[in-house]
Amino acid sequence: MGEETIQTEVDRLIDILKTKKKVELSKLAKELKVSEDIVQNWVDFLVEEKIVAMDYDLTKPTVSIIEDESKTGKPNENEIQNYKKKFQNDATKQGNVEFLWKQHILENLESMKTFFYSEAETRDLENIDQLWEEFKTKVIQS
């Protein structure tokens, strides 16, 4: 049995941008068959994560993908390992590594909450608050 990949609407948005390079926000919404407000929420998150850029061409918002990996700010595997080691060393000096790591994770999770709720609503999921709490618990435990 092969691995199955689930593609979200945000993945589709990114695929569109990889193909077309620069697209008006309203056209993205039409192509994805969702409201401009939802696309704007997704784009806001992706801008924050330095995956896409938002520009205004003649007052029309346009979205483009950031292709240069050095601009994305996404660390490579060595940078991630170095970050973990530095965090662990700093936390060890201060005591209670596990508590500090969980606090760090919780702070970063909160920045994802809007995106999580938007995706859950797009999929007409019920009990989104409960799903969010379950997700947070699983992330903290890992």
DSSP file (Angstrom, degrees, kcal/mol; ACC not computed):
  #  RESIDUE AA STRUCTURE BP1 BP2  ACC     N-H-->O    O-->H-N    N-H-->O    O-->H-N    TCO  KAPPA ALPHA  PHI   PSI    X-CA   Y-CA   Z-CA
    1    1 A M              0   0    0      0, 0.0     3,-0.1     0, 0.0     2,-0.1   0.000 360.0 360.0 360.0 125.3    0.0    0.0    0.0
    2    2 A G        -     0   0    0      1,-0.1     2,-0.3     0, 0.0     0, 0.0  -0.310 360.0 -90.6 -79.3 164.3    1.5    3.4   -1.0
    3    3 A E        -     0   0    0     -2,-0.1     2,-0.4     1,-0.0    -1,-0.1  -0.570  39.3-142.7 -74.9 135.6    1.5    6.5    1.0
    4    4 A E        -     0   0    0     -2,-0.3     2,-0.5    -3,-0.1    -1,-0.0  -0.800   7.7-149.9 -99.0 142.4   -1.5    8.7    0.4
    5    5 A T        -     0   0    0     -2,-0.4     2,-0.6     2,-0.0    -2,-0.0  -0.944   3.1-150.0-113.3 130.0   -1.1   12.5    0.4
    6    6 A I        -     0   0    0     -2,-0.5     2,-0.5     0, 0.0    -2,-0.0  -0.866  12.1-155.6 -97.4 127.3   -3.9   14.7    1.6
    7    7 A Q        -     0   0    0     -2,-0.6     2,-0.1     4,-0.0    -2,-0.0  -0.906   6.3-156.0-107.5 124.7   -3.9   18.0   -0.2
    8    8 A T     >  -     0   0    0     -2,-0.5     4,-1.9     1,-0.1     5,-0.1  -0.362  33.9-104.3 -87.3 172.2   -5.6   21.0    1.6
    9    9 A E  H  > S+     0   0    0      1,-0.2     4,-2.5     2,-0.2     5,-0.1   0.839 124.1  56.8 -65.1 -32.3   -6.9   24.0   -0.1
   10   10 A V  H  > S+     0   0    0      2,-0.2     4,-2.4     1,-0.2    -1,-0.2   0.899 104.3  52.0 -66.0 -39.2   -3.9   25.9    1.1
   11   11 A D  H  > S+     0   0    0      2,-0.2     4,-2.5     1,-0.2    -2,-0.2   0.915 109.7  49.9 -60.1 -41.8   -1.7   23.4   -0.7
   12   12 A R  H  X S+     0   0    0     -4,-1.9     4,-2.6     2,-0.2    -2,-0.2   0.910 107.9  53.5 -62.7 -41.5   -3.8   24.1   -3.8
   13   13 A L  H  X S+     0   0    0     -4,-2.5     4,-2.2     1,-0.2    -2,-0.2   0.932 110.7  46.3 -57.2 -47.2   -3.2   27.8   -3.3
   14   14 A I  H  X S+     0   0    0     -4,-2.4     4,-2.3     1,-0.2    -1,-0.2   0.895 110.6  52.7 -64.2 -40.8    0.5   27.3   -3.1
   15   15 A D  H  X S+     0   0    0     -4,-2.5     4,-1.6     2,-0.2    -1,-0.2   0.904 108.4  51.0 -61.3 -41.3    0.4   25.1   -6.2
   16   16 A I  H  X S+     0   0    0     -4,-2.6     4,-3.2     1,-0.2     5,-0.3   0.931 111.3  48.0 -60.4 -45.5   -1.4   27.8   -8.1
   17   17 A L  H  X S+     0   0    0     -4,-2.2     4,-2.0     1,-0.2    48,-0.4   0.848 107.5  55.2 -67.2 -33.3    1.2   30.3   -7.1
   18   18 A K  H  < S+     0   0    0     -4,-2.3    -1,-0.2     2,-0.2    -2,-0.2   0.864 116.4  38.8 -64.9 -33.9    4.0   28.0   -8.1
   19   19 A T  H  < S+     0   0    0     -4,-1.6    -2,-0.2    -5,-0.2    -1,-0.2   0.919 128.5  28.9 -80.7 -47.7    2.5   27.8  -11.5
   20   20 A K  H  < S-     0   0    0     -4,-3.2     2,-2.6    -5,-0.2    -3,-0.2   0.563  84.6-152.7 -95.8  -9.3    1.3   31.3  -12.1
   21   21 A K  S  < S+     0   0    0     -4,-2.0    44,-1.0    -5,-0.3     2,-0.4  -0.226  76.4  31.6  69.4 -49.6    3.9   33.1   -9.9
   22   22 A K  E     +A   64   0A   0     -2,-2.6     2,-0.4    42,-0.2    42,-0.2  -0.978  69.0 171.5-144.5 125.7    1.6   36.1   -9.1
   23   23 A V  E     -A   63   0A   0     40,-2.7    40,-3.3    -2,-0.4     2,-0.1  -0.989  35.6-110.4-137.7 141.2   -2.2   36.1   -8.8
   24   24 A E  E  >  -A   62   0A   0     -2,-0.4     4,-2.1    38,-0.3    38,-0.3  -0.444  30.4-123.8 -65.6 143.0   -4.8   38.6   -7.7
   25   25 A L  H  > S+     0   0    0     36,-2.9     4,-2.2     1,-0.2     5,-0.2   0.893 111.2  52.8 -55.8 -43.6   -6.4   37.7   -4.4
   26   26 A S  H  > S+     0   0    0     35,-0.4     4,-2.0     1,-0.2    -1,-0.2   0.870 108.6  49.9 -63.6 -36.5   -9.9   37.8   -5.9
   27   27 A K  H  > S+     0   0    0     -3,-0.3     4,-2.6     2,-0.2    -1,-0.2   0.867 108.5  52.9 -70.9 -35.7   -8.8   35.4   -8.7
   28   28 A L  H  X S+     0   0    0     -4,-2.1     4,-2.5     2,-0.2     5,-0.2   0.931 108.6  50.7 -60.9 -45.0   -7.3   33.0   -6.2
   29   29 A A  H  X>S+     0   0    0     -4,-2.2     5,-2.0     1,-0.2     4,-1.0   0.914 111.9  47.0 -60.2 -44.1  -10.6   33.0   -4.3
   30   30 A K  H  <5S+     0   0    0     -4,-2.0     3,-0.3     2,-0.2    -1,-0.2   0.921 113.1  48.1 -64.7 -43.5  -12.6   32.2   -7.4
   31   31 A E  H  <5S+     0   0    0     -4,-2.6    -2,-0.2     1,-0.2    -1,-0.2   0.870 117.0  42.1 -66.1 -35.8  -10.2   29.5   -8.5
   32   32 A L  H  <5S-     0   0    0     -4,-2.5    -1,-0.2    -5,-0.2    -2,-0.2   0.575 107.1-129.8 -85.6  -9.9  -10.3   27.9   -5.1
   33   33 A K  T  <5 +     0   0    0     -4,-1.0     2,-0.3    -3,-0.3    -3,-0.2   0.904  69.0 111.7  60.3  45.0  -14.0   28.4   -4.8
   34   34 A V  S   <S-     0   0    0     -5,-2.0    -1,-0.3    -6,-0.1    -2,-0.2  -0.899  74.5 -82.6-136.4 167.5  -13.9   30.0   -1.4
   35   35 A S     >  -     0   0    0     -2,-0.3     4,-2.1     1,-0.1     5,-0.2  -0.278  33.6-119.0 -71.1 157.3  -14.5   33.6   -0.2
   36   36 A E  H  > S+     0   0    0      1,-0.2     4,-2.8     2,-0.2     5,-0.2   0.846 113.8  60.4 -63.1 -33.3  -11.8   36.2   -0.4
   37   37 A D  H  > S+     0   0    0      2,-0.2     4,-2.0     1,-0.2    -1,-0.2   0.909 105.7  46.4 -61.5 -41.9  -11.9   36.6    3.4
   38   38 A I  H  > S+     0   0    0      2,-0.2     4,-2.3     1,-0.2    -2,-0.2   0.934 113.3  48.2 -66.5 -45.6  -10.9   32.9    3.8
   39   39 A V  H  X S+     0   0    0     -4,-2.1     4,-3.0     1,-0.2    -2,-0.2   0.901 109.4  54.3 -61.4 -39.2   -8.1   33.3    1.2
   40   40 A Q  H  X S+     0   0    0     -4,-2.8     4,-2.8     2,-0.2    -1,-0.2   0.906 107.4  50.5 -61.3 -41.3   -7.0   36.4    2.9
   41   41 A N  H  X S+     0   0    0     -4,-2.0     4,-1.9     2,-0.2    -2,-0.2   0.928 112.7  46.2 -60.6 -45.5   -6.7   34.5    6.2
   42   42 A W  H  X S+     0   0    0     -4,-2.3     4,-2.6     1,-0.2    -2,-0.2   0.935 113.7  48.4 -61.8 -46.4   -4.6   31.8    4.6
   43   43 A V  H  X S+     0   0    0     -4,-3.0     4,-2.9     1,-0.2     5,-0.3   0.902 107.4  55.6 -63.4 -41.6   -2.4   34.3    2.8
   44   44 A D  H  X S+     0   0    0     -4,-2.8     4,-2.2     1,-0.2    -1,-0.2   0.923 110.8  45.4 -56.1 -44.6   -1.9   36.3    6.1
   45   45 A F  H  X S+     0   0    0     -4,-1.9     4,-1.9     1,-0.2    -2,-0.2   0.929 113.7  48.6 -63.8 -45.4   -0.6   33.1    7.7
   46   46 A L  H  <>S+     0   0    0     -4,-2.6     5,-3.1     1,-0.2     6,-1.0   0.836 110.5  51.4 -67.1 -32.7    1.6   32.2    4.7
   47   47 A V  H ><5S+     0   0    0     -4,-2.9     3,-1.6     3,-0.2    -1,-0.2   0.925 108.7  51.4 -65.9 -44.7    3.0   35.8    4.6
   48   48 A E  H 3<5S+     0   0    0     -4,-2.2    -2,-0.2     1,-0.3    -1,-0.2   0.863 111.0  47.8 -58.9 -36.7    3.8   35.5    8.3
   49   49 A E  T 3<5S-     0   0    0     -4,-1.9    -1,-0.3    -5,-0.1    -2,-0.2   0.405 114.5-120.7 -85.1   2.3    5.6   32.2    7.6
   50   50 A K  T < 5S+     0   0    0     -3,-1.6    -3,-0.2     2,-0.2    24,-0.2   0.849  81.1 118.3  60.2  38.7    7.5   33.8    4.7
   51   51 A I  S   <S+     0   0    0     -5,-3.1    15,-2.7     1,-0.2     2,-0.3   0.757  77.7  19.2 -98.5 -36.1    6.1   31.4    2.2
   52   52 A V  E     -B   65   0A   0     -6,-1.0     2,-0.3    13,-0.3    13,-0.2  -0.878  69.5-137.8-129.7 164.4    4.2   34.0    0.1
   53   53 A A  E     -B   64   0A   0     11,-3.3    11,-2.4    -2,-0.3     2,-0.5  -0.926  10.7-145.8-120.8 148.8    4.3   37.8   -0.4
   54   54 A M  E     +B   63   0A   0     -2,-0.3     2,-0.3     9,-0.2     9,-0.2  -0.962  23.0 171.0-117.1 129.2    1.4   40.2   -0.7
   55   55 A D  E     -B   62   0A   0      7,-2.9     7,-3.3    -2,-0.5     2,-0.5  -0.844  29.5-129.4-129.2 166.7    1.6   43.2   -2.9
   56   56 A Y  E     -B   61   0A   0     -2,-0.3     2,-0.7     5,-0.3     3,-0.3  -0.928  19.0-172.0-123.3 106.6   -0.9   45.8   -4.1
   57   57 A D  E >  S-B   60   0A   0      3,-2.4     3,-2.0    -2,-0.5    -2,-0.0  -0.872  81.5 -23.5 -97.7 111.5   -0.9   46.4   -7.9
   58   58 A L  T 3  S-     0   0    0     -2,-0.7    -1,-0.2     1,-0.3    -2,-0.0   0.909 126.6 -53.2  50.9  46.6   -3.1   49.4   -8.6
   59   59 A T  T 3  S+     0   0    0     -3,-0.3    -1,-0.3     1,-0.2    -2,-0.0   0.365 115.0 117.0  71.8  -1.6   -4.9   48.8   -5.3
   60   60 A K  E <   - B   0  57A   0     -3,-2.0    -3,-2.4   -35,-0.0     2,-0.2  -0.854  68.5-125.3 -94.9 123.0   -5.7   45.2   -6.2
   61   61 A P  E     - B   0  56A   0      0, 0.0   -36,-2.9     0, 0.0   -35,-0.4  -0.474  30.5-171.4 -69.0 132.2   -4.0   42.8   -3.7
   62   62 A T  E     -AB  24  55A   0     -7,-3.3    -7,-2.9   -38,-0.3     2,-0.4  -0.926   9.8-149.3-123.6 151.6   -1.8   40.2   -5.5
   63   63 A V  E     +AB  23  54A   0    -40,-3.3   -40,-2.7    -2,-0.3     2,-0.3  -0.942  15.4 177.9-122.0 138.7   -0.1   37.2   -4.0
   64   64 A S  E     -AB  22  53A   0    -11,-2.4   -11,-3.3    -2,-0.4     2,-0.2  -0.980  29.3-112.4-139.1 153.3    3.2   35.6   -5.1
   65   65 A I  E     - B   0  52A   0    -44,-1.0     2,-0.9   -48,-0.4   -13,-0.3  -0.573  22.2-130.1 -83.1 145.9    5.2   32.7   -3.9
   66   66 A I        +     0   0    0    -15,-2.7     6,-0.0    -2,-0.2    -1,-0.0  -0.862  31.5 174.4 -94.8 107.1    8.6   33.3   -2.3
   67   67 A E        +     0   0    0     -2,-0.9     2,-0.7     4,-0.0    -1,-0.2   0.806  49.6  91.1 -88.1 -30.7   10.8   30.9   -4.2
   68   68 A D    >>  -     0   0    0      1,-0.2     3,-1.9     2,-0.1     4,-0.8  -0.551  65.8-153.4 -71.3 112.0   14.2   31.8   -2.9
   69   69 A E  H 3> S+     0   0    0     -2,-0.7     4,-0.7     1,-0.3     5,-0.5   0.778  92.7  63.3 -60.0 -27.0   14.7   29.4    0.1
   70   70 A S  H 34 S+     0   0    0      1,-0.2    -1,-0.3     2,-0.2     3,-0.2   0.784 103.9  49.3 -68.5 -23.3   17.1   31.9    1.7
   71   71 A K  H <4 S+     0   0    0     -3,-1.9    -1,-0.2     1,-0.2    -2,-0.2   0.671  96.4  70.6 -85.6 -18.4   14.2   34.4    1.9
   72   72 A T  H  < S-     0   0    0     -4,-0.8    -1,-0.2    -3,-0.4    -2,-0.2   0.776  90.3-140.9 -72.3 -23.5   11.7   32.0    3.4
   73   73 A G     <  +     0   0    0     -4,-0.7    -3,-0.1     1,-0.3    -1,-0.1   0.586  50.8 145.5  74.1   7.2   13.5   32.0    6.7
   74   74 A K        -     0   0    0     -5,-0.5    -1,-0.3   -24,-0.2    -2,-0.1  -0.686  46.4-131.2 -81.3 123.3   12.9   28.2    7.0
   75   75 A P        -     0   0    0      0, 0.0     2,-0.1     0, 0.0    -1,-0.0  -0.382  13.7-125.0 -74.0 150.4   15.8   26.6    8.7
   76   76 A N     >  -     0   0    0     -2,-0.1     4,-2.1     1,-0.1     5,-0.2  -0.323  39.5 -89.6 -82.7 177.6   17.4   23.5    7.3
   77   77 A E  H  > S+     0   0    0      1,-0.2     4,-2.4     2,-0.2     5,-0.2   0.864 127.3  52.0 -59.9 -39.7   17.8   20.3    9.4
   78   78 A N  H  > S+     0   0    0      1,-0.2     4,-2.6     2,-0.2    -1,-0.2   0.906 109.3  50.3 -63.5 -40.8   21.2   21.3   10.9
   79   79 A E  H  > S+     0   0    0      2,-0.2     4,-2.4     1,-0.2    -2,-0.2   0.888 110.1  50.6 -64.2 -38.3   19.8   24.7   11.9
   80   80 A I  H  X S+     0   0    0     -4,-2.1     4,-2.6     2,-0.2    -2,-0.2   0.940 111.7  46.9 -64.0 -46.9   16.8   22.9   13.6
   81   81 A Q  H  X S+     0   0    0     -4,-2.4     4,-2.5     1,-0.2    -2,-0.2   0.907 113.0  49.3 -62.4 -41.7   19.2   20.6   15.5
   82   82 A N  H  X S+     0   0    0     -4,-2.6     4,-2.7     2,-0.2    -1,-0.2   0.898 110.3  51.4 -63.7 -39.8   21.4   23.5   16.5
   83   83 A Y  H  X S+     0   0    0     -4,-2.4     4,-3.0     2,-0.2    -2,-0.2   0.930 110.4  48.7 -61.5 -45.5   18.3   25.4   17.7
   84   84 A K  H  X S+     0   0    0     -4,-2.6     4,-2.8     2,-0.2    -2,-0.2   0.920 112.6  47.8 -61.4 -44.0   17.2   22.5   19.8
   85   85 A K  H  X S+     0   0    0     -4,-2.5     4,-2.7     2,-0.2    -1,-0.2   0.922 113.2  47.6 -63.8 -43.6   20.6   22.1   21.3
   86   86 A K  H  X S+     0   0    0     -4,-2.7     4,-2.9     2,-0.2     5,-0.3   0.932 113.1  48.6 -62.9 -45.2   20.9   25.8   22.1
   87   87 A F  H  X S+     0   0    0     -4,-3.0     4,-3.1     1,-0.2     5,-0.2   0.939 112.7  48.1 -59.7 -45.9   17.4   25.8   23.6
   88   88 A Q  H  X S+     0   0    0     -4,-2.8     4,-2.6    -5,-0.2    -2,-0.2   0.907 112.7  48.2 -63.2 -41.9   18.2   22.7   25.7
   89   89 A N  H  X S+     0   0    0     -4,-2.7     4,-1.9     2,-0.2    -1,-0.2   0.939 115.1  44.6 -63.1 -46.6   21.5   24.2   26.9
   90   90 A D  H  X S+     0   0    0     -4,-2.9     4,-1.5     1,-0.2    -2,-0.2   0.920 115.4  47.8 -63.5 -43.0   19.8   27.5   27.8
   91   91 A A  H  X S+     0   0    0     -4,-3.1     4,-1.7    -5,-0.3    -1,-0.2   0.874 108.4  54.5 -66.8 -36.9   16.9   25.8   29.5
   92   92 A T  H  < S+     0   0    0     -4,-2.6    -1,-0.2    -5,-0.2    -2,-0.2   0.899 106.4  52.3 -63.1 -39.9   19.2   23.4   31.4
   93   93 A K  H  < S+     0   0    0     -4,-1.9    -1,-0.2     1,-0.2    -2,-0.2   0.880 116.4  39.9 -62.1 -37.1   21.0   26.5   32.8
   94   94 A Q  H  < S-     0   0    0     -4,-1.5    -1,-0.2    -5,-0.1    -2,-0.2   0.648 116.0-123.1 -86.5 -15.8   17.7   27.9   33.9
   95   95 A G  S  < S+     0   0    0     -4,-1.7     5,-0.2    -5,-0.1    -1,-0.1   0.060  79.3  61.9  89.6 156.2   16.3   24.5   35.1
   96   96 A N     >  -     0   0    0     -4,-0.1     4,-2.0     3,-0.1     5,-0.2   0.958  51.7-178.0  56.8  64.8   13.2   22.6   34.1
   97   97 A V  H  > S+     0   0    0      1,-0.2     4,-2.6     2,-0.2     5,-0.2   0.907  78.2  54.0 -56.4 -48.0   13.8   22.0   30.4
   98   98 A E  H  > S+     0   0    0      1,-0.2     4,-2.3     2,-0.2    -1,-0.2   0.907 108.4  48.4 -59.8 -44.7   10.5   20.2   29.8
   99   99 A F  H  > S+     0   0    0      1,-0.2     4,-2.2     2,-0.2    -1,-0.2   0.934 113.2  47.2 -61.4 -46.9    8.4   23.1   31.2
  100  100 A L  H  X S+     0   0    0     -4,-2.0     4,-2.2     1,-0.2    -2,-0.2   0.878 111.3  51.4 -64.3 -37.9   10.2   25.7   29.2
  101  101 A W  H  X S+     0   0    0     -4,-2.6     4,-2.6     2,-0.2    -1,-0.2   0.927 110.0  49.1 -65.0 -44.0    9.9   23.6   26.0
  102  102 A K  H  X S+     0   0    0     -4,-2.3     4,-2.7     1,-0.2    -2,-0.2   0.893 110.5  51.2 -62.8 -39.1    6.1   23.2   26.5
  103  103 A Q  H  X S+     0   0    0     -4,-2.2     4,-2.3     2,-0.2    -1,-0.2   0.917 110.2  49.7 -62.6 -42.8    5.8   26.9   27.1
  104  104 A H  H  X S+     0   0    0     -4,-2.2     4,-1.8     2,-0.2    -2,-0.2   0.925 112.3  47.3 -61.1 -46.0    7.7   27.6   23.9
  105  105 A I  H  X S+     0   0    0     -4,-2.6     4,-2.4     1,-0.2    -2,-0.2   0.926 110.9  51.7 -62.7 -45.8    5.5   25.2   22.0
  106  106 A L  H  X S+     0   0    0     -4,-2.7     4,-1.9     1,-0.2    -1,-0.2   0.896 107.6  52.3 -59.5 -42.3    2.3   26.7   23.4
  107  107 A E  H  X S+     0   0    0     -4,-2.3     4,-0.7     1,-0.2    -1,-0.2   0.909 113.3  44.0 -61.2 -41.7    3.3   30.2   22.5
  108  108 A N  H  < S+     0   0    0     -4,-1.8     4,-0.4     1,-0.2     3,-0.3   0.823 108.3  58.4 -74.4 -30.7    3.9   29.1   18.9
  109  109 A L  H >X S+     0   0    0     -4,-2.4     3,-1.9     1,-0.2     4,-0.7   0.902  98.0  60.2 -63.3 -40.5    0.7   27.1   18.8
  110  110 A E  H >< S+     0   0    0     -4,-1.9     3,-0.8     1,-0.3     4,-0.4   0.830  98.1  58.4 -58.8 -31.9   -1.4   30.2   19.6
  111  111 A S  T 3< S+     0   0    0     -4,-0.7    -1,-0.3    -3,-0.3     4,-0.3   0.684 107.3  48.8 -71.0 -15.4   -0.1   31.8   16.4
  112  112 A M  T <> S+     0   0    0     -3,-1.9     4,-2.6    -4,-0.4    -1,-0.2   0.528  84.8  92.8 -95.9  -8.8   -1.5   28.9   14.4
  113  113 A K  H <X S+     0   0    0     -3,-0.8     4,-2.6    -4,-0.7     5,-0.2   0.884  83.3  49.8 -59.4 -45.3   -5.0   28.9   16.0
  114  114 A T  H  > S+     0   0    0     -4,-0.4     4,-2.4     1,-0.2    -1,-0.2   0.920 113.3  47.1 -59.3 -44.5   -6.7   31.2   13.4
  115  115 A F  H  > S+     0   0    0     -4,-0.3     4,-2.6     2,-0.2    -1,-0.2   0.918 111.1  51.6 -63.5 -43.9   -5.4   29.1   10.6
  116  116 A F  H  X S+     0   0    0     -4,-2.6     4,-2.5     1,-0.2    -2,-0.2   0.936 112.2  45.7 -58.2 -49.1   -6.5   25.9   12.3
  117  117 A Y  H  X S+     0   0    0     -4,-2.6     4,-2.6     1,-0.2    -1,-0.2   0.891 111.7  52.2 -63.7 -40.2  -10.0   27.2   12.9
  118  118 A S  H  X S+     0   0    0     -4,-2.4     4,-2.2    -5,-0.2    -1,-0.2   0.929 112.0  45.5 -61.8 -45.4  -10.2   28.5    9.3
  119  119 A E  H  X S+     0   0    0     -4,-2.6     4,-1.4     2,-0.2    -2,-0.2   0.899 112.9  50.6 -65.3 -40.5   -9.2   25.1    7.9
  120  120 A A  H  <>S+     0   0    0     -4,-2.5     5,-2.5    -5,-0.2    -2,-0.2   0.902 111.4  48.0 -65.0 -41.1  -11.6   23.3   10.2
  121  121 A E  H ><5S+     0   0    0     -4,-2.6     3,-1.7     1,-0.2    -1,-0.2   0.884 106.6  57.1 -66.5 -38.3  -14.5   25.5    9.2
  122  122 A T  H 3<5S+     0   0    0     -4,-2.2    -1,-0.2     1,-0.3    -2,-0.2   0.846 109.7  45.7 -59.2 -33.9  -13.6   25.1    5.5
  123  123 A R  T 3<5S-     0   0    0     -4,-1.4    -1,-0.3    -5,-0.1    -2,-0.2   0.318 112.3-122.0 -92.7   7.6  -14.1   21.3    6.1
  124  124 A D  T < 5 +     0   0    0     -3,-1.7    -3,-0.2     1,-0.2     2,-0.2   0.852  49.8 172.0  54.3  38.7  -17.3   21.8    8.0
  125  125 A L      < -     0   0    0     -5,-2.5     3,-0.3    -6,-0.1     2,-0.2  -0.499  23.6-136.3 -77.7 148.4  -15.9   20.0   11.0
  126  126 A E  S    S+     0   0    0      1,-0.2     5,-0.1    -2,-0.2    -1,-0.1  -0.620  78.3  26.6 -99.9 163.0  -17.8   20.0   14.3
  127  127 A N     >  +     0   0    0     -2,-0.2     4,-2.4     1,-0.1    -1,-0.2   0.916  66.5 169.7  53.8  50.2  -16.5   20.6   17.8
  128  128 A I  H  > S+     0   0    0     -3,-0.3     4,-2.8     1,-0.2     5,-0.2   0.871  72.7  56.0 -62.6 -37.6  -13.6   22.7   16.5
  129  129 A D  H  > S+     0   0    0      1,-0.2     4,-2.2     2,-0.2    -1,-0.2   0.928 109.6  46.0 -59.8 -43.9  -12.7   23.9   20.1
  130  130 A Q  H  > S+     0   0    0      2,-0.2     4,-2.4     1,-0.2    -2,-0.2   0.906 112.1  51.1 -65.4 -41.7  -12.4   20.2   21.2
  131  131 A L  H  X S+     0   0    0     -4,-2.4     4,-2.6     1,-0.2    -2,-0.2   0.901 109.5  51.1 -61.8 -40.8  -10.3   19.4   18.0
  132  132 A W  H  X S+     0   0    0     -4,-2.8     4,-2.7     2,-0.2    -2,-0.2   0.927 110.4  48.2 -62.3 -45.1   -8.0   22.4   18.8
  133  133 A E  H  X S+     0   0    0     -4,-2.2     4,-2.3     2,-0.2    -2,-0.2   0.898 112.4  48.9 -63.8 -40.0   -7.5   21.2   22.4
  134  134 A E  H  X S+     0   0    0     -4,-2.4     4,-2.4     2,-0.2    -1,-0.2   0.910 111.4  50.2 -64.1 -42.1   -6.8   17.6   21.2
  135  135 A F  H  X S+     0   0    0     -4,-2.6     4,-2.4     2,-0.2    -2,-0.2   0.938 110.7  48.8 -61.0 -47.7   -4.3   18.9   18.6
  136  136 A K  H  X S+     0   0    0     -4,-2.7     4,-2.6     1,-0.2     5,-0.2   0.912 110.7  51.3 -58.8 -43.5   -2.5   21.1   21.2
  137  137 A T  H  X S+     0   0    0     -4,-2.3     4,-2.0     1,-0.2    -1,-0.2   0.920 110.8  47.6 -61.6 -44.2   -2.3   18.1   23.6
  138  138 A K  H  X S+     0   0    0     -4,-2.4     4,-1.1     1,-0.2    -1,-0.2   0.900 112.7  48.9 -64.6 -40.1   -0.8   15.9   20.9
  139  139 A V  H  < S+     0   0    0     -4,-2.4     3,-0.4     1,-0.2    -2,-0.2   0.921 111.6  49.0 -65.8 -43.1    1.7   18.5   19.9
  140  140 A I  H  < S+     0   0    0     -4,-2.6    -1,-0.2     1,-0.2    -2,-0.2   0.867 110.8  51.0 -64.8 -36.1    2.8   19.2   23.5
  141  141 A Q  H  <        0   0    0     -4,-2.0    -1,-0.2     1,-0.2    -2,-0.2   0.721 360.0 360.0 -75.2 -20.9    3.2   15.4   24.1
  142  142 A S     <        0   0    0     -4,-1.1    -1,-0.2    -3,-0.4    -2,-0.2   0.505 360.0 360.0 -81.0 360.0    5.4   14.8   21.1
